[in-house]
Amino acid sequence: MKFSLRLILKSKRFWVVFCLIIGVVAILVVPRLFNESHGELTGEVYPPVVLGPATLAPLTQHLTFSGHLKPADTTTLVARIGGKILSILVKEGDKVVEGQLLGRIEDDVVRLQAEQAAAAYQASKAQLQKVNSAVRPEELSSAKASLSQAEEDLASAKTNLDRTKNLYESGTLPKSKYEDAQNKVKAAETSIENARRQVSLMAEGARAEDIQMAQAQANAQGKQLELAQLQQYYAQLRAPISGRVAVIHVERGNTIAPGMPFLTIVSDSDIFASVMVPEPYYGAFYTDPSGFTVNVTPIAWKDHPPFRGRITEVSSIIDGSSRSFDVEMAVDNPNHLLKPGMFAEVELVRQTKEDVVQVPEKTLLNRDGKTVLFIAQPPADPKVPGIRVVKMVEVKTAGKGANMVQIVSGLENNPQIVLEGNTFLEDGQKVAVVNLDGAK
């Protein structure tokens, strides 16, 4: 007999049957005992739930997002003129200051153009000065002397013409001699007219239009000189901002064309963190950006205490595809440990200024794309207060704290909320209310 009992206990089939019997008892008997302990003799089983009110208190939000660091300024220095690169005076990683000479482009052509423009400008200024200057007394005296000489020449030519005419009419001289005398009179008359005009111009000074023309020519030559000098200056490649050389795009001896990049400078004095934040938080960030405490932890400095920052910009545009918006923060970087491009975790902490309605995060469910929770209706039968009917209500949420979520609409009149046991509930379902320790 003992041998047979020992064989039975070792049999796998015995233990399978035994477990099945225990399972059936657990399913059929235990719920009945549970309901009987609550005064329910109907045999109907209700899922147990824990109820409680929503909390009214300030909510401390702890939001964590992944982002990256970027510099305050990133500038690429491009060539303004073309030519061979004669020298590169820095290397990648070097710190530079605004205006510092970083490299040179050959300037033989532009240098000669500048010298040529300078000479032309000096000549135009001299011409303008000549036009503007008054006539010197000796010049005027010389012009008057020329006029007197022209008058004497005219008188002599006329006397010679009269004598030649008499001889020609008497047949002594040929006609050609007479014509020569006439031409000399005409030439003398022309000379005297020119001399008189020269004296008159010297007495009156330069005409206004002559002065304007000389001035315009001088101005044009001056601009040509400025342009040539500017081209010569562009052969010197200087830092547009202070920072560090991030990338050098060319090598010494290369030929560079206008508009081609020479090197890129990033400013590491100010570092910014940028994160994308989901749309539901937009109101808090837009209305009270200074209310957030910013802690930035780059993955490169995990053991370093978080770097403090402050929100500087909240995007005014919501990205349609990701339903999020960009938040930019200035981050303290006293020891220059933070570098552009670093990946970082950004924690944003904010406490609401006033008491807000909040519920445990686990009470919220997603049903058909809506955020819902369950509330318990008042007892239908005063004799059985532990049996309630639950109602599913849609709520709108805002901030999120440590396991708590702010409710902005959907909970009115401070109802009793299903705190536990809500996972598989349905609207209108009956439940058995228990405390956290399982008592009714």
C-alpha positions in Angstrom: 0.0 0.0 0.0 2.8 2.3 0.9 4.5 1.4 -2.3 1.4 2.2 -4.3 1.0 5.6 -2.6 4.6 6.4 -3.3 4.1 5.6 -7.0 1.0 7.8 -7.1 2.8 10.8 -5.6 5.6 10.4 -8.1 3.2 10.3 -11.0 3.1 13.5 -13.2 -0.5 12.7 -14.1 -1.5 12.9 -10.4 -0.1 16.3 -10.0 -1.6 17.6 -13.2 -5.1 16.4 -12.0 -4.4 17.8 -8.6 -3.5 21.3 -10.0 -6.6 21.3 -12.2 -8.8 20.6 -9.1 -7.2 23.4 -7.1 -7.7 25.8 -10.1 -11.4 24.9 -10.4 -11.9 25.4 -6.6 -10.1 28.8 -6.8 -12.3 29.9 -9.7 -15.7 28.7 -8.3 -15.4 28.8 -4.6 -13.1 31.8 -3.7 -15.1 34.5 -5.5 -18.3 33.2 -3.8 -16.6 33.4 -0.5 -15.4 36.9 -1.3 -18.9 38.1 -2.3 -20.4 36.4 0.7 -17.9 38.3 2.9 -19.3 41.5 1.4 -22.9 40.6 1.9 -23.4 39.5 -1.7 -25.1 36.1 -2.0 -25.9 36.4 -5.6 -22.7 34.7 -6.8 -21.9 37.6 -9.2 -18.2 38.6 -9.3 -17.2 42.3 -9.4 -13.6 43.5 -10.0 -12.1 45.1 -7.0 -11.0 48.8 -7.3 -9.5 51.4 -5.0 -11.1 54.9 -5.0 -9.8 58.3 -4.0 -10.2 62.0 -4.7 -8.0 64.0 -7.0 -5.2 66.0 -5.4 -5.2 69.8 -5.2 -1.7 71.1 -4.7 1.2 72.8 -6.6 2.5 70.5 -9.3 6.3 70.1 -9.8 6.9 69.2 -13.4 10.0 67.2 -14.3 10.4 67.1 -18.0 13.4 65.4 -19.7 14.2 65.7 -23.4 17.2 64.8 -25.5 18.8 67.6 -27.5 22.1 68.9 -28.8 24.4 71.8 -28.1 25.1 74.5 -30.6 27.2 77.7 -30.6 25.9 81.2 -30.4 27.5 82.0 -33.8 28.8 80.0 -36.6 30.4 81.9 -39.4 32.1 80.7 -42.6 34.7 83.1 -44.0 34.6 83.2 -47.8 37.0 84.7 -50.3 36.0 88.0 -51.8 38.6 87.8 -54.6 40.2 84.9 -56.5 43.8 83.9 -56.5 46.4 81.6 -55.0 46.4 81.1 -51.3 49.8 82.3 -50.1 49.5 81.5 -46.4 47.2 80.0 -43.8 48.1 81.4 -40.4 45.9 79.2 -38.1 45.0 75.6 -37.6 41.8 73.8 -36.6 41.0 74.3 -33.0 42.9 77.6 -32.6 41.2 80.4 -30.8 40.9 83.6 -32.8 39.6 87.1 -32.2 37.6 89.3 -34.4 39.7 91.1 -37.0 42.7 88.7 -36.7 44.6 87.9 -39.9 44.0 84.3 -40.8 45.5 84.0 -44.3 46.5 85.8 -47.4 45.7 85.6 -51.1 48.1 86.7 -53.8 47.5 90.4 -54.5 49.9 91.3 -57.4 47.2 92.3 -59.8 45.0 94.1 -57.3 48.1 95.9 -55.9 49.0 97.2 -59.3 45.4 98.2 -60.0 45.4 100.2 -56.7 48.7 102.0 -57.6 47.3 102.8 -61.1 44.1 104.2 -59.6 46.1 106.3 -57.1 48.0 107.9 -59.9 44.9 108.6 -61.9 43.3 110.1 -58.9 46.2 112.4 -58.2 46.1 113.6 -61.8 42.4 114.4 -61.6 42.9 116.3 -58.4 45.6 118.4 -60.0 43.4 119.2 -63.0 40.6 120.2 -60.7 43.0 122.4 -58.7 44.1 124.1 -61.9 40.6 124.8 -63.0 39.6 126.2 -59.6 42.7 128.3 -59.2 42.7 132.0 -60.2 44.8 133.2 -63.2 48.3 134.3 -62.1 49.2 138.0 -62.9 52.1 137.0 -65.1 49.8 134.8 -67.2 47.3 137.6 -67.7 50.2 140.0 -68.6 51.5 137.5 -71.1 48.0 137.2 -72.7 47.7 141.0 -72.9 51.1 141.2 -74.5 50.1 138.6 -77.0 47.0 140.7 -77.7 49.1 143.9 -78.3 51.5 142.0 -80.6 48.5 140.7 -82.5 47.2 144.3 -82.9 50.6 145.4 -84.2 50.8 142.5 -86.6 47.3 143.4 -87.9 48.3 147.0 -88.4 51.5 146.0 -90.2 49.5 143.5 -92.4 47.0 146.2 -93.4 49.8 148.7 -94.3 51.5 146.0 -96.4 48.2 145.2 -98.1 47.6 148.9 -99.1 51.1 149.1 -100.6 50.7 145.8 -102.4 47.4 146.8 -103.7 48.8 150.0 -105.3 51.6 148.0 -106.9 49.2 145.3 -108.1 46.9 147.9 -109.7 49.8 149.6 -111.4 50.9 146.3 -112.8 54.2 146.2 -110.9 53.3 143.1 -108.8 51.6 139.9 -109.7 48.2 139.0 -108.4 49.6 136.3 -106.2 51.6 138.8 -104.1 48.4 140.8 -103.6 46.5 137.7 -102.5 49.3 136.8 -100.0 49.0 140.2 -98.5 45.2 139.7 -98.1 45.7 136.4 -96.4 48.2 137.9 -93.9 45.6 140.4 -92.9 43.0 137.8 -92.4 45.4 135.7 -90.3 46.3 138.7 -88.2 42.6 139.4 -87.6 42.1 135.8 -86.5 45.1 136.0 -84.1 43.8 139.2 -82.5 40.4 137.7 -82.0 42.0 134.6 -80.2 44.2 136.8 -78.1 41.2 139.0 -77.1 39.2 135.8 -76.2 42.1 134.5 -74.1 42.4 137.7 -72.2 38.7 137.8 -71.6 38.6 134.2 -70.3 41.5 134.8 -68.0 39.8 137.9 -66.6 36.5 136.0 -66.0 38.0 132.8 -64.7 36.9 129.1 -65.4 33.3 128.4 -66.4 31.0 126.6 -63.9 30.6 123.6 -66.2 34.3 123.2 -66.6 34.7 123.2 -62.8 31.8 120.6 -62.5 33.3 118.3 -65.1 36.7 118.4 -63.4 35.1 117.7 -60.0 33.2 114.8 -61.4 36.3 113.3 -62.9 38.1 113.6 -59.6 35.3 112.0 -57.8 35.2 109.1 -60.2 38.9 108.5 -59.9 38.6 108.6 -56.1 36.0 105.8 -56.2 38.1 103.8 -58.5 40.9 104.1 -56.0 38.7 103.0 -53.1 37.5 100.0 -55.1 41.1 99.0 -55.9 42.2 99.4 -52.3 39.2 97.4 -51.1 40.2 94.6 -53.5 43.7 94.7 -52.1 42.2 94.5 -48.5 40.2 91.5 -49.5 43.4 89.6 -50.2 43.8 89.6 -46.4 41.5 87.0 -44.8 40.5 88.2 -41.4 38.3 86.7 -38.7 34.7 88.1 -38.8 34.0 87.0 -35.2 35.8 85.7 -32.2 35.8 82.0 -31.5 37.6 78.8 -32.5 38.5 77.6 -35.9 36.2 74.6 -36.6 37.1 73.6 -40.2 39.7 74.8 -42.7 38.3 74.2 -46.1 41.4 74.7 -48.3 45.1 74.2 -48.2 48.1 76.5 -48.8 48.8 76.8 -52.5 45.2 76.1 -53.6 43.5 78.5 -55.9 40.4 80.0 -54.4 37.6 81.7 -56.3 35.3 84.5 -55.0 32.6 83.0 -52.8 34.5 79.8 -51.9 34.7 79.0 -48.2 38.1 79.5 -46.6 37.4 78.4 -43.0 34.6 78.1 -40.4 34.6 79.7 -37.0 32.3 78.8 -34.1 31.9 80.9 -31.0 32.4 78.8 -27.8 31.9 81.6 -25.3 28.1 81.1 -25.3 26.6 77.6 -25.8 23.0 76.9 -26.4 20.9 73.7 -26.0 18.0 73.0 -28.3 15.3 70.4 -27.7 11.9 69.6 -29.2 9.0 69.6 -26.7 5.6 68.0 -27.3 2.8 70.3 -28.2 0.7 69.8 -24.9 3.4 71.7 -23.0 3.4 74.8 -25.3 1.2 76.9 -23.1 3.4 76.6 -20.0 6.6 77.3 -22.0 5.1 80.2 -24.0 3.5 82.0 -21.0 6.2 81.4 -18.4 9.5 80.4 -19.8 11.4 81.9 -16.9 9.5 79.6 -14.5 11.6 76.6 -15.6 14.8 75.5 -14.0 17.1 74.1 -16.7 19.7 71.4 -16.0 21.8 70.1 -18.9 23.8 66.9 -18.7 25.9 66.1 -21.8 26.7 62.4 -22.3 30.3 63.4 -22.6 30.2 64.7 -19.0 27.9 62.3 -17.2 29.8 62.4 -14.0 29.9 66.2 -14.0 27.1 68.1 -12.1 24.4 69.3 -14.4 25.1 72.6 -16.2 22.6 75.3 -15.4 20.8 77.2 -18.1 17.9 79.4 -18.9 15.3 79.4 -21.6 16.0 82.1 -24.2 13.6 81.3 -27.0 10.4 79.4 -27.5 9.5 78.8 -31.1 6.3 80.4 -32.3 5.7 77.5 -34.8 4.5 74.0 -34.0 6.0 71.4 -36.3 3.1 69.8 -38.1 4.6 66.3 -38.5 6.1 65.8 -35.0 3.5 68.0 -33.2 6.3 69.6 -31.2 8.1 72.9 -30.9 11.7 74.0 -30.4 12.9 75.4 -27.1 16.4 77.0 -27.0 18.3 77.5 -23.8 21.5 79.4 -23.0 23.8 77.1 -20.9 26.5 78.3 -18.5 30.0 77.2 -19.8 32.5 78.8 -17.5 35.3 76.3 -18.1 34.5 75.8 -21.8 33.8 72.1 -21.3 30.7 72.2 -23.4 31.4 72.0 -27.2 29.0 72.5 -30.1 27.5 69.3 -31.4 27.5 67.5 -28.1 24.4 65.3 -27.3 22.8 66.1 -24.0 19.9 65.3 -21.7 17.9 68.4 -20.7 15.8 68.4 -17.6 13.2 71.1 -17.2 11.7 71.6 -13.7 8.8 73.9 -13.0 6.4 74.3 -10.1 3.0 75.7 -10.7 2.4 79.0 -8.9 -1.1 77.9 -7.7 -2.8 74.7 -6.6 -3.9 72.6 -9.5 -6.0 69.5 -9.9 -3.8 66.4 -10.4 -4.2 62.7 -10.4 -1.7 59.8 -10.4 -0.4 59.0 -13.8 -1.4 55.4 -13.6 -5.1 56.4 -13.4 -5.0 57.7 -17.0 -5.8 55.4 -19.9 -5.7 55.8 -23.7 -9.0 54.6 -25.2 -9.6 55.3 -28.9 -6.9 58.0 -28.9 -8.5 59.8 -26.0 -7.1 60.3 -22.5 -9.7 58.9 -20.0 -10.1 57.9 -16.4 -12.8 56.2 -14.4 -14.9 57.7 -11.7 -17.3 55.9 -9.3 -21.0 56.8 -9.3 -22.7 57.1 -5.9 -24.1 53.8 -4.5 -27.2 52.7 -6.3 -28.3 50.7 -3.2 -27.5 52.2 0.2 -27.6 48.7 1.7 -24.7 47.7 -0.5 -22.3 50.8 -0.4 -19.3 48.7 -1.6 -20.8 48.1 -5.0 -20.5 51.0 -7.4 -21.0 51.7 -11.1 -18.0 53.4 -12.8 -18.2 56.0 -15.5 -15.4 56.6 -18.1 -14.8 60.4 -18.6 -12.4 62.1 -21.0 -10.0 64.6 -19.5 -7.5 67.2 -20.7 -4.1 67.1 -19.2 -1.3 69.7 -19.0 1.8 69.5 -16.8 3.3 66.3 -15.6 5.1 65.9 -12.2 6.6 63.0 -10.3 4.0 60.3 -11.2 1.3 63.0 -11.1 -0.5 64.7 -14.1 -2.3 68.0 -14.1 -6.0 67.8 -15.2 -7.3 71.0 -16.7 -10.8 69.8 -17.7 -13.1 66.7 -17.3 -13.3 66.4 -13.5 -16.1 68.4 -12.0 -17.5 68.3 -8.4 -14.5 66.4 -7.1 -15.6 62.8 -7.9 -14.1 59.6 -6.6 -11.5 58.4 -9.0 -10.5 54.8 -9.6 -6.9 54.8 -8.4 -6.2 51.1 -8.8 -7.9 48.3 -10.7 -8.8 50.4 -13.8 -6.9 48.6 -16.5 -9.7 46.5 -17.9 -12.7 48.5 -16.8 -15.5 49.5 -19.1 -18.0 52.3 -19.0 -21.0 51.4 -16.8 -19.3 48.4 -15.2 -20.0 47.4 -11.6 -17.1 47.2 -9.2 -16.4 46.3 -5.6 -14.7 49.1 -3.7 -11.9 48.1 -1.4 -9.2 50.1 0.4 -5.5 49.7 -0.3 -5.3 47.0 2.4 -8.1 45.0 0.7 -10.8 45.7 3.3 -14.2 46.8 2.2 
